[in-house]
Structures are given as C-alpha cells and as structure tokens.
Amino acid sequence: MILKKRATSHIVWQSLENLFHDNKGARALELDNEICSMTLGDLSIAKYCQKMKIVADLLDNIEAPVPEKTLATHLINGLSPQYEHITTILRHCDPPPTILHARSKLLGEESRILRNLIT
C-alpha cells in the first residue's frame, strides 16, 4: 500500500504515518468508550488498574490523553458495590485522587475484604 515507483524514504514514511493516523479519531472513540464502560468484574484491583492504565496509555499514544482526574473517576465508577465505602471516601477527596492514590487505597480495601472472607 505504501510502495510506489521512485518513492523516496520520506514519501514512504509519510505514507506510513498517514495510514497510522487515518483511523485515529475512530480509535480514540473506541478506546474512550472502553475506558468509560470498564468495570472491576472478576479482576483484582491490581489487574483492573493495570487494564485501565493500558487503555489510557493507548489513548495518550494517539494524542487523545485522558486527564488524571477523569481517569480516577472512571476507575472509581467501575468498582463493584463491595467497595462502596472506599468509593465514597475517594469521591470526596480534595484535591481529587490520582489513579495511583486511588489504587493504593483500593488495594488496602481489597486486602481487608479478602481477610474478612477468610475469617
């Protein structure tokens, strides 16, 4: 698709760049929808946060970064009801939590929940 007779390396590079950026808008919408609808489900807190960070990094790579506050909000919104207590606390933090701060608090809550299941 990019090889043409007498094409310079610059022309080939521009063709590659155009192919990559051709669907950037559609890909950004798809990834944004994925991050907005992401839920904890059966994942551990660590895996859930990692999954959200990967999608956020993909959005950043296509020049559609997610603000830290928005990312933390999506993280909190996707939690299951058993995390209701900690989500209330995180929602009322001033300033709003970063994703790393929220992850740290959620890992502590996950440990507490797991300890209560064992006893």
GULUMMAR-840725 format. One line per field, with one value per atom (N, C-alpha, C, CB): atom name; residue in three letters; residue number from 1; y, z, x. Coordinates in nm, 2 decimals. Each point is the difference from the previous one (the first is absolute). Glycine has a CB too. Layout:
! residues N
name <- c(CA / ...)
resn <- c(ALA / ...)
resi <- c(NUM / ...)
py <- c(Y / ...)
pz <- c(Z / ...)
px <- c(X / ...)
END
This chain:
! residues 119
name <- c(N / CA / C / CB / N / CA / C / CB / N / CA / C / CB / N / CA / C / CB / N / CA / C / CB / N / CA / C / CB / N / CA / C / CB / N / CA / C / CB / N / CA / C / CB / N / CA / C / CB / N / CA / C / CB / N / CA / C / CB / N / CA / C / CB / N / CA / C / CB / N / CA / C / CB / N / CA / C / CB / N / CA / C / CB / N / CA / C / CB / N / CA / C / CB / N / CA / C / CB / N / CA / C / CB / N / CA / C / CB / N / CA / C / CB / N / CA / C / CB / N / CA / C / CB / N / CA / C / CB / N / CA / C / CB / N / CA / C / CB / N / CA / C / CB / N / CA / C / CB / N / CA / C / CB / N / CA / C / CB / N / CA / C / CB / N / CA / C / CB / N / CA / C / CB / N / CA / C / CB / N / CA / C / CB / N / CA / C / CB / N / CA / C / CB / N / CA / C / CB / N / CA / C / CB / N / CA / C / CB / N / CA / C / CB / N / CA / C / CB / N / CA / C / CB / N / CA / C / CB / N / CA / C / CB / N / CA / C / CB / N / CA / C / CB / N / CA / C / CB / N / CA / C / CB / N / CA / C / CB / N / CA / C / CB / N / CA / C / CB / N / CA / C / CB / N / CA / C / CB / N / CA / C / CB / N / CA / C / CB / N / CA / C / CB / N / CA / C / CB / N / CA / C / CB / N / CA / C / CB / N / CA / C / CB / N / CA / C / CB / N / CA / C / CB / N / CA / C / CB / N / CA / C / CB / N / CA / C / CB / N / CA / C / CB / N / CA / C / CB / N / CA / C / CB / N / CA / C / CB / N / CA / C / CB / N / CA / C / CB / N / CA / C / CB / N / CA / C / CB / N / CA / C / CB / N / CA / C / CB / N / CA / C / CB / N / CA / C / CB / N / CA / C / CB / N / CA / C / CB / N / CA / C / CB / N / CA / C / CB / N / CA / C / CB / N / CA / C / CB / N / CA / C / CB / N / CA / C / CB / N / CA / C / CB / N / CA / C / CB / N / CA / C / CB / N / CA / C / CB / N / CA / C / CB / N / CA / C / CB / N / CA / C / CB / N / CA / C / CB / N / CA / C / CB / N / CA / C / CB / N / CA / C / CB / N / CA / C / CB / N / CA / C / CB / N / CA / C / CB / N / CA / C / CB / N / CA / C / CB / N / CA / C / CB / N / CA / C / CB / N / CA / C / CB / N / CA / C / CB / N / CA / C / CB / N / CA / C / CB / N / CA / C / CB / N / CA / C / CB / N / CA / C / CB / N / CA / C / CB / N / CA / C / CB / N / CA / C / CB / N / CA / C / CB / N / CA / C / CB / N / CA / C / CB)
resn <- c(MET / MET / MET / MET / ILE / ILE / ILE / ILE / LEU / LEU / LEU / LEU / LYS / LYS / LYS / LYS / LYS / LYS / LYS / LYS / ARG / ARG / ARG / ARG / ALA / ALA / ALA / ALA / THR / THR / THR / THR / SER / SER / SER / SER / HIS / HIS / HIS / HIS / ILE / ILE / ILE / ILE / VAL / VAL / VAL / VAL / TRP / TRP / TRP / TRP / GLN / GLN / GLN / GLN / SER / SER / SER / SER / LEU / LEU / LEU / LEU / GLU / GLU / GLU / GLU / ASN / ASN / ASN / ASN / LEU / LEU / LEU / LEU / PHE / PHE / PHE / PHE / HIS / HIS / HIS / HIS / ASP / ASP / ASP / ASP / ASN / ASN / ASN / ASN / LYS / LYS / LYS / LYS / GLY / GLY / GLY / GLY / ALA / ALA / ALA / ALA / ARG / ARG / ARG / ARG / ALA / ALA / ALA / ALA / LEU / LEU / LEU / LEU / GLU / GLU / GLU / GLU / LEU / LEU / LEU / LEU / ASP / ASP / ASP / ASP / ASN / ASN / ASN / ASN / GLU / GLU / GLU / GLU / ILE / ILE / ILE / ILE / CYS / CYS / CYS / CYS / SER / SER / SER / SER / MET / MET / MET / MET / THR / THR / THR / THR / LEU / LEU / LEU / LEU / GLY / GLY / GLY / GLY / ASP / ASP / ASP / ASP / LEU / LEU / LEU / LEU / SER / SER / SER / SER / ILE / ILE / ILE / ILE / ALA / ALA / ALA / ALA / LYS / LYS / LYS / LYS / TYR / TYR / TYR / TYR / CYS / CYS / CYS / CYS / GLN / GLN / GLN / GLN / LYS / LYS / LYS / LYS / MET / MET / MET / MET / LYS / LYS / LYS / LYS / ILE / ILE / ILE / ILE / VAL / VAL / VAL / VAL / ALA / ALA / ALA / ALA / ASP / ASP / ASP / ASP / LEU / LEU / LEU / LEU / LEU / LEU / LEU / LEU / ASP / ASP / ASP / ASP / ASN / ASN / ASN / ASN / ILE / ILE / ILE / ILE / GLU / GLU / GLU / GLU / ALA / ALA / ALA / ALA / PRO / PRO / PRO / PRO / VAL / VAL / VAL / VAL / PRO / PRO / PRO / PRO / GLU / GLU / GLU / GLU / LYS / LYS / LYS / LYS / THR / THR / THR / THR / LEU / LEU / LEU / LEU / ALA / ALA / ALA / ALA / THR / THR / THR / THR / HIS / HIS / HIS / HIS / LEU / LEU / LEU / LEU / ILE / ILE / ILE / ILE / ASN / ASN / ASN / ASN / GLY / GLY / GLY / GLY / LEU / LEU / LEU / LEU / SER / SER / SER / SER / PRO / PRO / PRO / PRO / GLN / GLN / GLN / GLN / TYR / TYR / TYR / TYR / GLU / GLU / GLU / GLU / HIS / HIS / HIS / HIS / ILE / ILE / ILE / ILE / THR / THR / THR / THR / THR / THR / THR / THR / ILE / ILE / ILE / ILE / LEU / LEU / LEU / LEU / ARG / ARG / ARG / ARG / HIS / HIS / HIS / HIS / CYS / CYS / CYS / CYS / ASP / ASP / ASP / ASP / PRO / PRO / PRO / PRO / PRO / PRO / PRO / PRO / PRO / PRO / PRO / PRO / THR / THR / THR / THR / ILE / ILE / ILE / ILE / LEU / LEU / LEU / LEU / HIS / HIS / HIS / HIS / ALA / ALA / ALA / ALA / ARG / ARG / ARG / ARG / SER / SER / SER / SER / LYS / LYS / LYS / LYS / LEU / LEU / LEU / LEU / LEU / LEU / LEU / LEU / GLY / GLY / GLY / GLY / GLU / GLU / GLU / GLU / GLU / GLU / GLU / GLU / SER / SER / SER / SER / ARG / ARG / ARG / ARG / ILE / ILE / ILE / ILE / LEU / LEU / LEU / LEU / ARG / ARG / ARG / ARG / ASN / ASN / ASN / ASN / LEU / LEU / LEU / LEU / ILE / ILE / ILE / ILE / THR / THR / THR / THR)
resi <- c(1 / 1 / 1 / 1 / 2 / 2 / 2 / 2 / 3 / 3 / 3 / 3 / 4 / 4 / 4 / 4 / 5 / 5 / 5 / 5 / 6 / 6 / 6 / 6 / 7 / 7 / 7 / 7 / 8 / 8 / 8 / 8 / 9 / 9 / 9 / 9 / 10 / 10 / 10 / 10 / 11 / 11 / 11 / 11 / 12 / 12 / 12 / 12 / 13 / 13 / 13 / 13 / 14 / 14 / 14 / 14 / 15 / 15 / 15 / 15 / 16 / 16 / 16 / 16 / 17 / 17 / 17 / 17 / 18 / 18 / 18 / 18 / 19 / 19 / 19 / 19 / 20 / 20 / 20 / 20 / 21 / 21 / 21 / 21 / 22 / 22 / 22 / 22 / 23 / 23 / 23 / 23 / 24 / 24 / 24 / 24 / 25 / 25 / 25 / 25 / 26 / 26 / 26 / 26 / 27 / 27 / 27 / 27 / 28 / 28 / 28 / 28 / 29 / 29 / 29 / 29 / 30 / 30 / 30 / 30 / 31 / 31 / 31 / 31 / 32 / 32 / 32 / 32 / 33 / 33 / 33 / 33 / 34 / 34 / 34 / 34 / 35 / 35 / 35 / 35 / 36 / 36 / 36 / 36 / 37 / 37 / 37 / 37 / 38 / 38 / 38 / 38 / 39 / 39 / 39 / 39 / 40 / 40 / 40 / 40 / 41 / 41 / 41 / 41 / 42 / 42 / 42 / 42 / 43 / 43 / 43 / 43 / 44 / 44 / 44 / 44 / 45 / 45 / 45 / 45 / 46 / 46 / 46 / 46 / 47 / 47 / 47 / 47 / 48 / 48 / 48 / 48 / 49 / 49 / 49 / 49 / 50 / 50 / 50 / 50 / 51 / 51 / 51 / 51 / 52 / 52 / 52 / 52 / 53 / 53 / 53 / 53 / 54 / 54 / 54 / 54 / 55 / 55 / 55 / 55 / 56 / 56 / 56 / 56 / 57 / 57 / 57 / 57 / 58 / 58 / 58 / 58 / 59 / 59 / 59 / 59 / 60 / 60 / 60 / 60 / 61 / 61 / 61 / 61 / 62 / 62 / 62 / 62 / 63 / 63 / 63 / 63 / 64 / 64 / 64 / 64 / 65 / 65 / 65 / 65 / 66 / 66 / 66 / 66 / 67 / 67 / 67 / 67 / 68 / 68 / 68 / 68 / 69 / 69 / 69 / 69 / 70 / 70 / 70 / 70 / 71 / 71 / 71 / 71 / 72 / 72 / 72 / 72 / 73 / 73 / 73 / 73 / 74 / 74 / 74 / 74 / 75 / 75 / 75 / 75 / 76 / 76 / 76 / 76 / 77 / 77 / 77 / 77 / 78 / 78 / 78 / 78 / 79 / 79 / 79 / 79 / 80 / 80 / 80 / 80 / 81 / 81 / 81 / 81 / 82 / 82 / 82 / 82 / 83 / 83 / 83 / 83 / 84 / 84 / 84 / 84 / 85 / 85 / 85 / 85 / 86 / 86 / 86 / 86 / 87 / 87 / 87 / 87 / 88 / 88 / 88 / 88 / 89 / 89 / 89 / 89 / 90 / 90 / 90 / 90 / 91 / 91 / 91 / 91 / 92 / 92 / 92 / 92 / 93 / 93 / 93 / 93 / 94 / 94 / 94 / 94 / 95 / 95 / 95 / 95 / 96 / 96 / 96 / 96 / 97 / 97 / 97 / 97 / 98 / 98 / 98 / 98 / 99 / 99 / 99 / 99 / 100 / 100 / 100 / 100 / 101 / 101 / 101 / 101 / 102 / 102 / 102 / 102 / 103 / 103 / 103 / 103 / 104 / 104 / 104 / 104 / 105 / 105 / 105 / 105 / 106 / 106 / 106 / 106 / 107 / 107 / 107 / 107 / 108 / 108 / 108 / 108 / 109 / 109 / 109 / 109 / 110 / 110 / 110 / 110 / 111 / 111 / 111 / 111 / 112 / 112 / 112 / 112 / 113 / 113 / 113 / 113 / 114 / 114 / 114 / 114 / 115 / 115 / 115 / 115 / 116 / 116 / 116 / 116 / 117 / 117 / 117 / 117 / 118 / 118 / 118 / 118 / 119 / 119 / 119 / 119)
py <- c(-0.12 / 0.12 / 0.13 / -0.13 / 0.11 / 0.12 / 0.01 / 0.01 / -0.13 / 0.00 / 0.05 / -0.19 / 0.29 / 0.06 / 0.01 / 0.13 / -0.13 / 0.01 / 0.14 / -0.15 / 0.15 / 0.12 / 0.07 / 0.02 / -0.09 / 0.07 / 0.01 / -0.09 / 0.21 / 0.03 / -0.06 / 0.21 / -0.22 / -0.05 / 0.09 / -0.11 / 0.24 / 0.10 / -0.02 / 0.16 / -0.19 / -0.03 / -0.13 / 0.12 / -0.22 / -0.12 / 0.02 / -0.13 / 0.21 / 0.03 / 0.08 / 0.00 / 0.10 / 0.07 / -0.09 / 0.21 / -0.30 / -0.10 / -0.08 / 0.00 / -0.05 / -0.08 / 0.08 / -0.13 / 0.26 / 0.09 / 0.02 / 0.11 / -0.08 / 0.02 / -0.12 / 0.16 / -0.28 / -0.12 / -0.02 / -0.11 / 0.14 / -0.01 / 0.10 / -0.08 / 0.20 / 0.10 / 0.01 / 0.13 / -0.21 / 0.00 / -0.03 / -0.07 / -0.03 / -0.04 / 0.05 / -0.20 / 0.30 / 0.05 / 0.04 / 0.07 / 0.01 / 0.04 / -0.11 / 0.21 / -0.30 / -0.12 / -0.08 / 0.00 / -0.02 / -0.08 / 0.07 / -0.09 / 0.22 / 0.08 / -0.02 / 0.17 / -0.16 / -0.02 / -0.14 / 0.16 / -0.26 / -0.14 / -0.02 / -0.07 / 0.12 / -0.01 / 0.08 / -0.04 / 0.16 / 0.08 / -0.07 / 0.21 / -0.27 / -0.08 / -0.12 / 0.07 / -0.13 / -0.11 / 0.04 / -0.11 / 0.22 / 0.05 / 0.05 / 0.06 / -0.01 / 0.05 / -0.11 / 0.20 / -0.31 / -0.11 / -0.12 / 0.06 / -0.04 / -0.10 / -0.02 / 0.06 / -0.19 / -0.03 / -0.10 / 0.05 / -0.06 / -0.09 / -0.14 / 0.16 / -0.20 / -0.14 / -0.10 / 0.07 / -0.17 / -0.10 / 0.03 / -0.16 / 0.28 / 0.03 / 0.04 / 0.08 / -0.09 / 0.05 / 0.15 / -0.21 / 0.29 / 0.14 / 0.03 / 0.03 / -0.10 / 0.02 / -0.02 / -0.07 / -0.04 / -0.02 / 0.10 / -0.25 / 0.29 / 0.10 / 0.13 / -0.11 / 0.16 / 0.12 / -0.01 / 0.05 / -0.16 / -0.02 / 0.00 / -0.14 / 0.08 / 0.00 / 0.14 / -0.23 / 0.31 / 0.14 / 0.08 / -0.02 / 0.00 / 0.08 / -0.04 / 0.00 / -0.12 / -0.04 / 0.07 / -0.22 / 0.23 / 0.07 / 0.15 / -0.18 / 0.23 / 0.14 / 0.03 / 0.02 / -0.10 / 0.01 / -0.01 / -0.09 / 0.00 / -0.01 / 0.13 / -0.25 / 0.31 / 0.13 / 0.11 / -0.07 / 0.07 / 0.10 / -0.01 / -0.01 / -0.12 / -0.02 / 0.05 / -0.20 / 0.21 / 0.05 / 0.15 / -0.23 / 0.29 / 0.15 / 0.03 / 0.05 / -0.14 / 0.02 / -0.03 / -0.06 / 0.13 / -0.04 / 0.02 / 0.06 / -0.14 / 0.00 / 0.08 / -0.22 / 0.33 / 0.07 / -0.09 / 0.21 / -0.20 / -0.08 / -0.01 / 0.06 / 0.06 / 0.00 / -0.08 / 0.23 / -0.23 / -0.07 / -0.15 / 0.19 / -0.23 / -0.14 / -0.05 / 0.04 / 0.03 / -0.05 / -0.01 / 0.11 / -0.02 / -0.01 / -0.12 / 0.25 / -0.28 / -0.13 / -0.12 / 0.12 / -0.12 / -0.11 / -0.02 / 0.05 / 0.06 / -0.01 / -0.04 / 0.17 / -0.12 / -0.03 / -0.15 / 0.24 / -0.30 / -0.14 / -0.11 / 0.08 / -0.03 / -0.09 / -0.07 / 0.14 / -0.26 / -0.07 / 0.05 / -0.20 / 0.17 / 0.06 / -0.03 / -0.03 / -0.08 / -0.03 / 0.11 / -0.25 / 0.33 / 0.11 / 0.13 / -0.12 / 0.12 / 0.12 / 0.10 / -0.13 / 0.07 / 0.09 / 0.08 / -0.17 / 0.10 / 0.07 / 0.09 / -0.19 / 0.15 / 0.09 / 0.14 / -0.20 / 0.19 / 0.12 / 0.09 / -0.12 / 0.06 / 0.08 / 0.06 / -0.15 / 0.07 / 0.04 / 0.12 / -0.23 / 0.22 / 0.10 / 0.14 / -0.18 / 0.17 / 0.13 / 0.05 / -0.07 / 0.01 / 0.05 / 0.14 / -0.24 / 0.33 / 0.13 / 0.02 / 0.09 / -0.09 / -0.01 / -0.14 / 0.19 / -0.21 / -0.13 / -0.10 / 0.10 / -0.22 / -0.10 / -0.02 / -0.11 / 0.08 / -0.04 / -0.15 / 0.17 / -0.23 / -0.14 / -0.08 / 0.04 / 0.00 / -0.07 / 0.01 / 0.05 / 0.06 / 0.01 / -0.08 / 0.23 / -0.23 / -0.08 / -0.15 / 0.18 / -0.22 / -0.14 / -0.04 / 0.02 / 0.06 / -0.03 / -0.02 / 0.13 / -0.04 / -0.02 / -0.12 / 0.25 / -0.28 / -0.11 / -0.13 / 0.14 / -0.15 / -0.12 / -0.03 / 0.04 / 0.06 / -0.02 / -0.05 / 0.18 / -0.12 / -0.05 / -0.14 / 0.24 / -0.27 / -0.14 / -0.10 / 0.09 / -0.06 / -0.08 / -0.02 / 0.08 / 0.03 / -0.01 / -0.09 / 0.23 / -0.22 / -0.08 / -0.14 / 0.19 / -0.22 / -0.14 / -0.06 / 0.05 / 0.03 / -0.05 / -0.04 / 0.14 / -0.05 / -0.03 / -0.12 / 0.24 / -0.27 / -0.13 / -0.12 / 0.13 / -0.12 / -0.12 / -0.03 / 0.06 / 0.05 / -0.02 / -0.02 / 0.13)
pz <- c(0.00 / 0.00 / 0.00 / 0.12 / -0.07 / 0.00 / -0.10 / 0.24 / -0.30 / -0.09 / -0.14 / 0.12 / -0.17 / -0.12 / -0.08 / 0.09 / -0.22 / -0.08 / 0.03 / -0.18 / 0.19 / 0.02 / 0.13 / -0.25 / 0.35 / 0.12 / 0.09 / -0.01 / 0.06 / 0.10 / 0.13 / -0.12 / 0.21 / 0.13 / 0.08 / 0.00 / -0.03 / 0.06 / -0.04 / 0.00 / -0.13 / -0.05 / 0.06 / -0.22 / 0.23 / 0.07 / 0.14 / -0.15 / 0.22 / 0.14 / 0.02 / 0.04 / -0.13 / 0.01 / -0.03 / -0.08 / -0.01 / -0.03 / 0.12 / -0.24 / 0.31 / 0.12 / 0.11 / -0.06 / 0.08 / 0.10 / -0.03 / 0.03 / -0.16 / -0.04 / 0.03 / -0.18 / 0.15 / 0.03 / 0.15 / -0.21 / 0.29 / 0.14 / 0.06 / 0.01 / -0.06 / 0.05 / -0.06 / 0.04 / -0.15 / -0.07 / 0.08 / -0.20 / 0.29 / 0.09 / 0.14 / -0.15 / 0.17 / 0.14 / 0.07 / -0.08 / 0.02 / 0.06 / 0.04 / -0.13 / 0.04 / 0.03 / 0.11 / -0.24 / 0.24 / 0.10 / 0.14 / -0.17 / 0.17 / 0.12 / 0.06 / -0.08 / 0.00 / 0.04 / 0.06 / -0.17 / 0.10 / 0.05 / 0.13 / -0.24 / 0.26 / 0.12 / 0.12 / -0.13 / 0.09 / 0.10 / 0.05 / -0.11 / 0.02 / 0.04 / 0.09 / -0.21 / 0.18 / 0.08 / 0.14 / -0.21 / 0.22 / 0.13 / 0.09 / -0.10 / 0.03 / 0.07 / 0.05 / -0.14 / 0.07 / 0.04 / 0.07 / -0.19 / 0.22 / 0.07 / 0.14 / -0.14 / 0.18 / 0.14 / 0.06 / -0.06 / 0.19 / 0.07 / -0.03 / 0.18 / -0.18 / -0.03 / 0.09 / -0.24 / 0.18 / 0.08 / 0.01 / -0.08 / 0.04 / 0.00 / 0.14 / -0.23 / 0.26 / 0.13 / -0.02 / 0.06 / 0.04 / -0.01 / -0.08 / 0.22 / -0.20 / -0.07 / -0.15 / 0.20 / -0.24 / -0.14 / -0.06 / 0.04 / 0.03 / -0.04 / -0.03 / 0.13 / -0.04 / -0.01 / -0.12 / 0.25 / -0.26 / -0.11 / -0.14 / 0.15 / -0.16 / -0.12 / -0.04 / 0.06 / 0.04 / -0.02 / -0.05 / 0.17 / -0.10 / -0.04 / -0.14 / 0.24 / -0.28 / -0.14 / -0.10 / 0.08 / -0.06 / -0.09 / 0.00 / 0.04 / 0.08 / 0.01 / -0.08 / 0.22 / -0.21 / -0.07 / -0.16 / 0.20 / -0.24 / -0.14 / -0.05 / 0.02 / 0.06 / -0.04 / 0.00 / 0.10 / -0.01 / 0.00 / -0.12 / 0.25 / -0.30 / -0.12 / -0.12 / 0.11 / -0.12 / -0.12 / 0.03 / -0.07 / 0.16 / 0.02 / 0.05 / -0.17 / 0.26 / 0.06 / 0.15 / -0.22 / 0.29 / 0.14 / 0.09 / -0.04 / 0.14 / 0.10 / 0.12 / -0.08 / 0.12 / 0.12 / 0.12 / -0.09 / 0.18 / 0.12 / 0.08 / 0.00 / 0.02 / 0.08 / -0.06 / 0.08 / -0.21 / -0.08 / 0.01 / -0.15 / 0.14 / 0.01 / 0.14 / -0.17 / 0.27 / 0.14 / 0.01 / 0.09 / -0.15 / 0.01 / -0.06 / 0.00 / -0.12 / -0.07 / 0.08 / -0.22 / 0.28 / 0.08 / 0.12 / -0.06 / 0.13 / 0.11 / -0.04 / 0.11 / -0.23 / -0.04 / -0.04 / -0.08 / 0.04 / -0.05 / 0.12 / -0.22 / 0.34 / 0.11 / 0.04 / 0.08 / -0.02 / 0.04 / 0.13 / -0.12 / 0.16 / 0.12 / 0.13 / -0.12 / 0.12 / 0.13 / 0.03 / -0.05 / -0.05 / 0.02 / 0.03 / -0.15 / 0.18 / 0.01 / 0.11 / -0.07 / 0.18 / 0.11 / -0.05 / 0.17 / -0.23 / -0.04 / -0.12 / 0.08 / -0.17 / -0.11 / 0.05 / -0.15 / 0.25 / 0.06 / 0.05 / 0.06 / 0.01 / 0.05 / -0.12 / 0.21 / -0.31 / -0.11 / -0.08 / -0.01 / 0.00 / -0.07 / 0.07 / -0.09 / 0.22 / 0.07 / 0.04 / 0.09 / -0.15 / 0.02 / -0.06 / 0.00 / 0.06 / -0.05 / 0.02 / 0.04 / -0.14 / -0.15 / -0.03 / -0.05 / -0.07 / -0.04 / -0.01 / -0.13 / 0.16 / 0.00 / -0.14 / 0.20 / -0.20 / -0.12 / -0.01 / 0.01 / -0.13 / -0.02 / 0.10 / -0.24 / 0.26 / 0.09 / 0.14 / -0.15 / 0.20 / 0.13 / 0.02 / 0.01 / -0.11 / 0.01 / 0.00 / -0.12 / 0.04 / -0.01 / 0.14 / -0.25 / 0.31 / 0.13 / 0.10 / -0.05 / 0.06 / 0.09 / -0.03 / 0.03 / -0.16 / -0.04 / 0.03 / -0.18 / 0.17 / 0.03 / 0.15 / -0.19 / 0.27 / 0.15 / 0.03 / 0.04 / -0.11 / 0.02 / -0.05 / -0.02 / -0.09 / -0.05 / 0.10 / -0.24 / 0.30 / 0.10 / 0.12 / -0.07 / 0.11 / 0.11 / -0.03 / 0.07 / -0.19 / -0.04 / -0.01 / -0.13 / 0.08 / -0.01 / 0.14 / -0.23 / 0.32 / 0.14 / 0.06 / 0.02 / -0.04 / 0.06 / -0.06 / 0.03 / -0.16 / -0.06 / 0.06 / -0.21 / 0.25 / 0.05 / 0.15 / -0.15 / 0.22 / 0.14 / 0.02 / 0.07)
px <- c(0.08 / -0.08 / 0.09 / -0.18 / 0.30 / 0.08 / 0.11 / -0.06 / 0.09 / 0.11 / -0.04 / 0.10 / -0.02 / -0.03 / 0.13 / -0.20 / 0.19 / 0.12 / 0.06 / -0.09 / 0.22 / 0.08 / -0.03 / 0.02 / -0.08 / -0.03 / 0.12 / -0.23 / 0.24 / 0.12 / -0.04 / 0.07 / 0.03 / -0.03 / -0.09 / 0.22 / -0.21 / -0.09 / -0.15 / 0.19 / -0.21 / -0.14 / -0.05 / 0.05 / 0.03 / -0.04 / -0.04 / 0.15 / -0.06 / -0.03 / -0.13 / 0.25 / -0.27 / -0.13 / -0.12 / 0.12 / -0.11 / -0.11 / -0.03 / 0.07 / 0.04 / -0.02 / -0.07 / 0.20 / -0.15 / -0.06 / -0.15 / 0.23 / -0.26 / -0.14 / -0.09 / 0.08 / -0.03 / -0.07 / -0.03 / 0.10 / 0.00 / -0.01 / -0.10 / 0.23 / -0.23 / -0.08 / -0.14 / 0.20 / -0.22 / -0.13 / -0.12 / 0.13 / -0.11 / -0.12 / 0.02 / -0.03 / 0.11 / 0.03 / -0.13 / 0.23 / -0.31 / -0.12 / -0.10 / 0.02 / -0.04 / -0.08 / 0.05 / -0.08 / 0.22 / 0.06 / -0.01 / 0.16 / -0.15 / -0.01 / -0.14 / 0.17 / -0.27 / -0.14 / -0.02 / -0.08 / 0.13 / -0.01 / 0.07 / 0.00 / 0.12 / 0.08 / -0.07 / 0.21 / -0.26 / -0.07 / -0.12 / 0.08 / -0.16 / -0.11 / 0.04 / -0.12 / 0.23 / 0.04 / 0.04 / 0.09 / -0.02 / 0.04 / -0.12 / 0.23 / -0.33 / -0.12 / -0.08 / 0.00 / 0.00 / -0.09 / 0.07 / -0.14 / 0.27 / 0.08 / -0.05 / 0.20 / -0.21 / -0.04 / 0.09 / -0.24 / 0.24 / 0.09 / -0.03 / 0.02 / -0.15 / -0.04 / 0.07 / -0.04 / 0.11 / 0.07 / 0.15 / -0.17 / 0.21 / 0.14 / 0.04 / -0.01 / 0.14 / 0.05 / 0.02 / 0.12 / -0.10 / 0.01 / 0.13 / -0.11 / 0.22 / 0.12 / -0.02 / 0.13 / -0.20 / -0.02 / -0.10 / 0.04 / -0.14 / -0.09 / 0.07 / -0.19 / 0.27 / 0.07 / 0.10 / -0.02 / 0.08 / 0.10 / -0.07 / 0.14 / -0.26 / -0.08 / -0.04 / -0.08 / 0.04 / -0.04 / 0.12 / -0.19 / 0.30 / 0.12 / 0.05 / 0.07 / -0.08 / 0.03 / -0.08 / 0.07 / -0.20 / -0.09 / 0.03 / -0.18 / 0.20 / 0.04 / 0.13 / -0.12 / 0.21 / 0.13 / -0.02 / 0.12 / -0.21 / -0.03 / -0.07 / -0.03 / -0.06 / -0.06 / 0.11 / -0.22 / 0.31 / 0.11 / 0.08 / 0.00 / 0.03 / 0.08 / -0.07 / 0.09 / -0.22 / -0.06 / -0.05 / -0.07 / 0.14 / -0.02 / -0.14 / 0.17 / -0.23 / -0.13 / 0.01 / -0.12 / 0.21 / 0.02 / -0.12 / 0.24 / -0.25 / -0.10 / 0.05 / -0.11 / 0.05 / 0.05 / 0.00 / -0.09 / 0.19 / 0.01 / -0.13 / 0.25 / -0.31 / -0.12 / -0.11 / 0.06 / -0.07 / -0.10 / 0.03 / -0.04 / 0.16 / 0.04 / -0.03 / 0.18 / -0.15 / -0.03 / -0.15 / 0.20 / -0.28 / -0.15 / -0.05 / -0.01 / 0.06 / -0.04 / 0.04 / 0.02 / 0.10 / 0.04 / -0.10 / 0.24 / -0.27 / -0.10 / -0.13 / 0.13 / -0.18 / -0.14 / -0.01 / -0.02 / 0.13 / -0.01 / 0.01 / 0.09 / -0.08 / 0.01 / -0.13 / 0.19 / -0.18 / -0.12 / -0.05 / 0.08 / -0.21 / -0.06 / 0.08 / -0.21 / 0.29 / 0.07 / 0.11 / -0.04 / 0.07 / 0.10 / -0.07 / 0.16 / -0.29 / -0.08 / 0.05 / -0.19 / 0.24 / 0.05 / 0.12 / -0.08 / 0.18 / 0.12 / -0.02 / 0.13 / -0.23 / -0.03 / -0.06 / -0.04 / -0.04 / -0.06 / 0.12 / -0.21 / 0.30 / 0.12 / 0.08 / 0.01 / 0.02 / 0.08 / -0.08 / 0.11 / -0.24 / -0.07 / 0.00 / -0.15 / 0.17 / 0.00 / 0.14 / -0.22 / 0.32 / 0.14 / 0.02 / 0.09 / -0.02 / 0.03 / 0.15 / -0.24 / 0.32 / -0.03 / -0.05 / 0.16 / -0.22 / -0.04 / 0.12 / -0.19 / 0.17 / 0.12 / 0.05 / -0.10 / 0.23 / 0.06 / -0.03 / 0.19 / -0.16 / -0.03 / 0.09 / -0.07 / 0.19 / 0.09 / -0.04 / 0.18 / -0.23 / -0.06 / -0.12 / 0.09 / -0.18 / -0.12 / 0.04 / -0.13 / 0.22 / 0.05 / 0.05 / 0.06 / 0.02 / 0.06 / -0.11 / 0.20 / -0.30 / -0.11 / -0.09 / 0.00 / -0.02 / -0.08 / 0.07 / -0.10 / 0.23 / 0.08 / -0.02 / 0.16 / -0.15 / -0.02 / -0.14 / 0.16 / -0.26 / -0.14 / -0.02 / -0.08 / 0.14 / 0.00 / 0.05 / 0.02 / 0.10 / 0.06 / -0.10 / 0.23 / -0.29 / -0.09 / -0.12 / 0.06 / -0.12 / -0.11 / 0.04 / -0.09 / 0.21 / 0.04 / 0.03 / 0.10 / -0.05 / 0.02 / -0.13 / 0.21 / -0.31 / -0.14 / -0.06 / -0.03 / 0.06 / -0.06 / 0.06 / -0.03 / 0.16 / 0.07 / -0.04 / 0.19 / -0.22 / -0.04 / -0.14 / 0.18)
END
